[in-house]
């Protein structure tokens, strides 16, 4: 028997060797395999070829192509005085909410030296297209050319091809050189308090990977063009911040898949929530008694049962007293409900509302149990009690019999 197993193992190794396929690649997921294939093509492509490949990838994944022939290939006067020919590939998914579909979230990736970021962009396009019913706002996905020429591709997008709607862009997500888990996973927000709060709120939920927020200035990328327009922007990257520079990529595709899942959840949260402010001013919030300070902006966070970790509230109160609606049980309904609420200066929970629902029966139960919460110890900013705004996911999951 042992001899037979040894022979089978040798045959398997020989087959892998002949096919040029490694052990990890043989057993990787369909998503990881798709990113591996895309990375291999994009790593060896010029800017025009890469833009054409991404555009066709958008089209095959069910997106509407947004760029015209003139927008795909255009000239920019370079610093040397000559004309640089640039290439963009842009597509979009329309949001389902009629009142919000005219607002945009842009997810972009520079073409130059960024095969991993483009591969994630293509798979993100697939996931968002498949789950477009979750998008209240519209999402634009773009591969931007000429990053080394002062980000000419993203500049052209904002000031020429998309200029008429640029004022309706609420936020931008930049994907640059991802997939190297050994070099970390970073989120650069330029210290934007609202985006930092989104990252913290998402970190309080179950995620396959969580980025480390950093204030260090990363390499030049397209988020800078949006930042110049005062559009809140976050750049996700794997690299040695702040001295990140283009390098020969050797991505781990299982790690890229985890980053993809996180970025997808982050984009969904941007689509569901209020637009982040470019310059949130804490002083203005403090001077207006009716306003609430985001959880992340509080010097002293609100505490439940003498614990500042929101997960304690979920475990000790929400999931202890949550009752699974019978209708949802009978119909196999499950999901996650994103609930927003205020903890006022007296520690009382008020203004509970659903930001992202799963089903009316689940939404109502999540609101009911949070509204019944005992008092918290209120948050403080500079020693003063303040109203604090929090958002938490309440998960309903049926157990298999």
C-alpha positions as CSV (number, residue, x, y, z in Angstrom):
1,X,0.0,0.0,0.0
2,X,2.8,2.5,0.9
3,X,4.6,1.6,-2.3
4,X,1.4,2.4,-4.3
5,X,0.9,5.7,-2.6
6,X,4.5,6.6,-3.3
7,X,4.1,5.8,-7.0
8,X,0.9,7.9,-7.1
9,X,2.6,10.9,-5.5
10,X,5.5,10.7,-7.9
11,X,3.1,10.6,-10.8
12,X,1.3,13.6,-9.5
13,X,4.5,15.6,-9.1
14,X,5.6,14.6,-12.6
15,X,2.3,15.7,-14.0
16,X,2.6,19.1,-12.2
17,X,6.1,19.5,-13.5
18,X,5.2,18.8,-17.1
19,X,2.2,21.2,-16.9
20,X,4.3,23.9,-15.4
21,X,1.6,24.3,-12.7
22,X,2.6,24.4,-9.0
23,X,0.9,22.7,-6.1
24,X,-0.7,25.9,-4.8
25,X,-2.0,26.8,-8.3
26,X,-3.6,23.4,-8.7
27,X,-5.8,23.8,-5.7
28,X,-6.5,27.5,-5.7
29,X,-9.9,29.0,-6.0
30,X,-11.5,30.1,-9.3
31,X,-11.1,33.8,-8.2
32,X,-7.4,33.3,-7.4
33,X,-6.8,31.5,-10.7
34,X,-8.5,34.3,-12.6
35,X,-6.3,36.9,-10.9
36,X,-3.2,34.8,-11.6
37,X,-4.1,34.7,-15.3
38,X,-4.8,38.4,-15.5
39,X,-1.6,39.3,-13.6
40,X,0.5,37.2,-16.0
41,X,-1.0,39.0,-19.0
42,X,-0.8,42.5,-17.5
43,X,2.8,42.1,-16.2
44,X,4.1,41.9,-19.7
45,X,1.8,44.3,-21.4
46,X,2.4,47.9,-22.4
47,X,0.0,50.6,-21.3
48,X,-2.3,50.5,-24.4
49,X,-2.4,46.6,-24.3
50,X,-3.2,46.6,-20.6
51,X,-5.9,49.3,-21.0
52,X,-7.5,47.2,-23.8
53,X,-7.3,44.0,-21.7
54,X,-8.9,45.7,-18.7
55,X,-11.6,47.3,-20.9
56,X,-12.5,43.9,-22.4
57,X,-12.5,42.4,-18.9
58,X,-15.0,45.0,-17.7
59,X,-17.2,44.3,-20.7
60,X,-17.1,40.5,-20.2
61,X,-18.0,40.9,-16.5
62,X,-21.2,42.8,-17.5
63,X,-20.2,46.4,-16.9
64,X,-21.1,49.3,-19.1
65,X,-18.1,50.9,-20.8
66,X,-17.9,54.6,-20.0
67,X,-15.0,55.9,-22.1
68,X,-15.2,57.0,-25.7
69,X,-12.5,56.3,-28.3
70,X,-11.1,59.8,-27.6
71,X,-11.0,59.1,-23.9
72,X,-9.2,55.8,-24.3
73,X,-6.2,57.4,-26.1
74,X,-5.4,61.0,-25.6
75,X,-2.4,63.3,-25.5
76,X,-1.0,65.2,-22.6
77,X,1.8,67.8,-22.8
78,X,4.6,66.4,-20.7
79,X,7.1,68.1,-18.5
80,X,9.7,67.7,-21.3
81,X,7.5,69.8,-23.6
82,X,6.5,66.9,-25.9
83,X,3.1,65.1,-26.0
84,X,2.6,62.0,-23.9
85,X,0.0,59.6,-25.3
86,X,-2.1,58.1,-22.4
87,X,-4.6,55.3,-22.2
88,X,-7.5,54.8,-19.8
89,X,-10.1,52.1,-19.4
90,X,-13.3,53.2,-17.6
91,X,-16.6,51.4,-16.9
92,X,-19.5,51.8,-14.4
93,X,-22.3,50.1,-12.5
94,X,-25.4,52.2,-11.9
95,X,-26.7,52.3,-8.3
96,X,-30.2,51.0,-7.7
97,X,-31.4,54.0,-5.6
98,X,-32.9,56.6,-7.8
99,X,-32.2,59.4,-5.4
100,X,-28.5,58.3,-5.0
101,X,-27.5,56.8,-8.3
102,X,-26.2,60.2,-9.5
103,X,-23.5,60.0,-6.8
104,X,-20.3,58.1,-7.6
105,X,-17.7,56.1,-5.9
106,X,-14.6,55.7,-8.1
107,X,-12.3,52.7,-7.7
108,X,-9.2,53.1,-9.7
109,X,-5.8,51.4,-10.3
110,X,-2.8,52.8,-12.1
111,X,-1.7,50.7,-15.1
112,X,2.0,51.2,-14.8
113,X,3.8,48.6,-12.7
114,X,0.6,47.5,-11.1
115,X,-0.5,44.1,-12.5
116,X,-1.8,43.0,-9.0
117,X,-3.9,46.1,-8.5
118,X,-5.5,45.7,-12.0
119,X,-6.1,42.0,-11.4
120,X,-8.0,42.8,-8.2
121,X,-9.8,45.7,-10.0
122,X,-11.1,43.2,-12.6
123,X,-12.3,40.7,-9.9
124,X,-13.9,43.5,-7.9
125,X,-15.8,44.5,-11.1
126,X,-17.1,40.9,-11.3
127,X,-18.3,40.9,-7.6
128,X,-19.9,44.3,-7.8
129,X,-21.6,43.5,-11.0
130,X,-23.0,40.2,-9.6
131,X,-24.2,41.9,-6.4
132,X,-25.2,45.3,-8.0
133,X,-28.5,45.1,-6.0
134,X,-26.4,46.1,-2.9
135,X,-25.2,49.4,-4.6
136,X,-27.3,52.4,-3.7
137,X,-24.8,54.7,-5.4
138,X,-23.1,54.2,-8.7
139,X,-19.6,52.8,-8.9
140,X,-17.0,53.8,-11.6
141,X,-14.1,51.4,-12.1
142,X,-11.0,52.7,-13.9
143,X,-7.5,51.7,-15.0
144,X,-5.5,55.0,-15.3
145,X,-2.5,55.5,-17.6
146,X,0.5,57.7,-17.3
147,X,1.0,57.5,-13.5
148,X,4.6,58.6,-13.9
149,X,3.5,61.7,-15.8
150,X,1.9,63.4,-12.9
151,X,-1.0,60.9,-12.9
152,X,-2.1,62.3,-16.3
153,X,-4.7,59.5,-16.8
154,X,-6.6,60.3,-13.6
155,X,-6.2,64.0,-14.2
156,X,-7.7,63.7,-17.7
157,X,-10.6,61.6,-16.2
158,X,-11.4,64.3,-13.6
159,X,-10.9,67.4,-15.8
160,X,-12.0,66.2,-19.3
161,X,-13.9,62.9,-19.8
162,X,-15.8,62.9,-16.5
163,X,-15.6,66.6,-15.7
164,X,-19.4,67.1,-16.0
165,X,-20.0,64.7,-13.1
166,X,-16.8,65.2,-11.1
167,X,-18.6,67.2,-8.5
168,X,-20.8,64.2,-7.8
169,X,-17.9,61.9,-6.9
170,X,-18.2,61.2,-3.2
171,X,-15.0,59.2,-2.6
172,X,-12.2,57.4,-4.4
173,X,-10.5,54.0,-3.7
174,X,-7.0,53.5,-5.2
175,X,-5.5,50.0,-5.6
176,X,-1.7,49.9,-6.0
177,X,0.7,46.9,-5.8
178,X,-1.4,44.5,-3.7
179,X,-1.0,40.9,-2.9
180,X,2.3,40.7,-1.0
181,X,1.2,39.8,2.5
182,X,4.7,39.8,3.8
183,X,5.0,43.5,3.1
184,X,1.8,44.4,5.0
185,X,-1.6,45.7,4.0
186,X,-2.0,49.5,4.4
187,X,-4.7,52.0,4.1
188,X,-3.6,55.6,3.4
189,X,-6.4,58.1,4.0
190,X,-4.4,61.3,4.5
191,X,-5.8,61.3,8.0
192,X,-9.4,61.9,6.8
193,X,-11.5,61.3,9.9
194,X,-14.5,60.0,8.1
195,X,-12.6,57.4,6.1
196,X,-10.7,56.4,9.2
197,X,-14.0,55.8,10.9
198,X,-15.2,53.7,8.0
199,X,-12.1,51.5,8.3
200,X,-12.5,51.2,12.1
201,X,-16.2,50.3,11.8
202,X,-15.4,47.7,9.2
203,X,-12.6,46.3,11.4
204,X,-15.2,45.7,14.1
205,X,-16.8,43.1,11.8
206,X,-15.5,39.8,10.7
207,X,-13.1,40.4,7.8
208,X,-10.6,38.1,6.0
209,X,-7.9,40.8,6.4
210,X,-7.7,44.2,8.0
211,X,-5.5,47.1,6.8
212,X,-3.2,49.1,9.0
213,X,-4.0,52.8,8.8
214,X,-1.0,54.9,8.1
215,X,-0.4,58.6,7.8
216,X,2.9,58.1,6.0
217,X,2.9,59.4,2.5
218,X,3.1,56.5,0.0
219,X,4.3,56.5,-3.6
220,X,2.6,58.8,-6.1
221,X,-0.6,57.3,-7.3
222,X,-4.0,58.4,-8.7
223,X,-5.5,59.2,-5.3
224,X,-3.5,62.4,-5.4
225,X,-5.5,63.7,-8.4
226,X,-8.7,63.2,-6.5
227,X,-7.3,64.6,-3.3
228,X,-6.4,67.8,-5.3
229,X,-10.1,68.0,-6.1
230,X,-11.0,67.7,-2.4
231,X,-12.5,64.3,-2.9
232,X,-12.0,61.9,0.1
233,X,-9.6,59.2,-1.1
234,X,-8.1,56.1,0.4
235,X,-5.2,54.1,-1.1
236,X,-4.9,50.4,-0.4
237,X,-1.4,48.9,-0.9
238,X,1.1,46.3,0.1
239,X,4.5,47.9,0.6
240,X,7.1,49.6,2.8
241,X,5.3,52.9,3.5
242,X,6.4,55.6,3.1
243,X,9.2,54.6,0.7
244,X,7.0,52.6,-1.5
245,X,8.4,52.4,-5.0
246,X,7.5,50.3,-8.1
247,X,9.0,46.8,-7.8
248,X,9.0,43.5,-9.5
249,X,5.7,42.0,-8.3
250,X,5.5,38.4,-7.0
251,X,2.0,38.4,-5.6
252,X,0.4,35.7,-3.4
253,X,-2.9,35.1,-5.0
254,X,-4.6,33.6,-1.9
255,X,-3.6,36.9,-0.1
256,X,-4.9,38.9,-3.0
257,X,-8.2,37.1,-2.7
258,X,-8.5,38.2,1.0
259,X,-7.7,41.8,0.1
260,X,-10.3,41.6,-2.7
261,X,-13.0,40.6,-0.2
262,X,-12.1,43.4,2.2
263,X,-12.0,46.0,-0.5
264,X,-15.4,44.8,-1.9
265,X,-16.9,45.2,1.6
266,X,-15.4,48.6,2.0
267,X,-16.9,49.8,-1.4
268,X,-20.3,48.4,-0.3
269,X,-20.0,50.4,2.9
270,X,-19.3,53.6,1.0
271,X,-22.3,53.0,-1.2
272,X,-24.6,52.5,1.7
273,X,-23.4,55.2,4.1
274,X,-23.4,59.0,4.1
275,X,-20.8,60.7,1.9
276,X,-17.5,61.2,3.8
277,X,-16.4,64.8,4.3
278,X,-13.1,66.0,2.9
279,X,-12.5,68.2,6.0
280,X,-14.6,67.0,8.9
281,X,-14.3,69.6,11.6
282,X,-14.6,68.3,15.2
283,X,-15.0,71.8,16.6
284,X,-18.1,72.5,14.6
285,X,-19.6,69.2,15.8
286,X,-18.8,70.1,19.4
287,X,-20.4,73.5,19.1
288,X,-23.6,72.0,17.7
289,X,-25.2,70.1,20.6
290,X,-27.5,68.1,18.2
291,X,-24.5,66.8,16.2
292,X,-22.7,63.6,17.1
293,X,-19.0,62.9,16.9
294,X,-18.0,59.7,15.1
295,X,-16.7,56.9,17.3
296,X,-13.2,57.2,15.8
297,X,-12.9,60.9,16.6
298,X,-13.7,60.6,20.4
299,X,-10.7,61.0,22.7
300,X,-12.4,58.6,25.1
301,X,-14.6,56.0,23.4
302,X,-18.0,55.1,24.9
303,X,-17.9,52.0,27.0
304,X,-20.4,49.2,27.7
305,X,-20.0,47.3,30.9
306,X,-16.7,49.1,31.4
307,X,-15.3,47.9,28.1
308,X,-14.4,50.2,25.1
309,X,-14.5,47.4,22.6
310,X,-17.8,47.4,20.6
311,X,-17.7,43.7,20.2
312,X,-18.4,43.3,23.9
313,X,-21.7,45.1,23.4
314,X,-22.5,42.6,20.6
315,X,-21.6,39.6,22.6
316,X,-22.9,40.6,26.1
317,X,-26.1,42.3,25.0
318,X,-27.1,42.0,21.4
319,X,-26.5,38.3,20.8
320,X,-27.7,37.5,24.3
321,X,-31.2,39.0,23.8
322,X,-31.6,38.8,20.0
323,X,-34.5,36.6,19.0
324,X,-34.4,35.1,15.5
325,X,-37.7,36.1,13.8
326,X,-39.9,33.0,13.2
327,X,-40.7,34.1,9.7
328,X,-37.0,34.3,8.8
329,X,-36.4,30.8,10.3
330,X,-39.3,29.3,8.3
331,X,-38.0,30.9,5.1
332,X,-34.3,30.3,5.6
333,X,-33.5,34.1,5.7
334,X,-30.2,35.2,7.1
335,X,-27.7,38.0,6.6
336,X,-26.0,41.0,8.3
337,X,-27.8,44.2,9.3
338,X,-25.7,47.4,9.6
339,X,-27.2,49.6,12.3
340,X,-26.3,53.2,13.1
341,X,-27.1,54.8,16.5
342,X,-26.2,57.6,18.9
343,X,-24.9,57.2,22.5
344,X,-25.8,60.6,24.0
345,X,-24.1,62.6,26.7
346,X,-26.2,60.7,29.4
347,X,-25.1,57.3,28.0
348,X,-28.5,56.6,26.5
349,X,-28.9,54.9,23.1
350,X,-31.1,56.8,20.7
351,X,-31.7,57.5,17.0
352,X,-31.3,53.8,16.0
353,X,-31.6,53.3,12.3
354,X,-30.7,50.7,9.6
355,X,-27.9,51.7,7.2
356,X,-27.8,48.4,5.3
357,X,-30.7,46.0,5.7
358,X,-30.9,42.2,5.1
359,X,-34.7,41.6,5.4
360,X,-37.4,43.7,7.1
361,X,-37.9,41.0,9.8
362,X,-34.2,40.9,10.6
363,X,-33.8,44.7,10.4
364,X,-36.7,45.2,12.9
365,X,-35.2,42.8,15.4
366,X,-31.7,44.3,15.2
367,X,-33.2,47.8,15.9
368,X,-35.4,46.5,18.7
369,X,-32.6,44.9,20.7
370,X,-30.2,47.9,20.3
371,X,-32.9,50.3,21.3
372,X,-33.4,48.3,24.5
373,X,-29.7,48.7,25.4
374,X,-28.8,49.6,29.0
375,X,-26.9,52.8,29.5
376,X,-23.3,53.2,28.4
377,X,-20.6,55.4,29.8
378,X,-20.6,58.4,27.4
379,X,-17.8,59.4,25.1
380,X,-15.6,62.4,25.8
381,X,-13.6,64.8,23.6
382,X,-11.1,67.1,25.5
383,X,-12.8,66.1,28.7
384,X,-16.3,67.0,27.6
385,X,-19.1,64.5,27.2
386,X,-20.3,64.3,23.6
387,X,-22.9,62.5,21.6
388,X,-21.2,59.6,19.8
389,X,-22.3,58.0,16.6
390,X,-21.6,54.3,16.1
391,X,-22.3,51.7,13.4
392,X,-22.3,48.0,14.0
393,X,-23.2,44.9,12.0
394,X,-25.7,42.5,13.6
395,X,-25.4,39.1,12.0
396,X,-28.2,36.6,11.7
397,X,-27.0,33.1,10.8
398,X,-29.1,29.9,10.8
399,X,-27.4,26.7,12.0
400,X,-27.5,23.7,9.8
401,X,-29.2,20.7,11.3
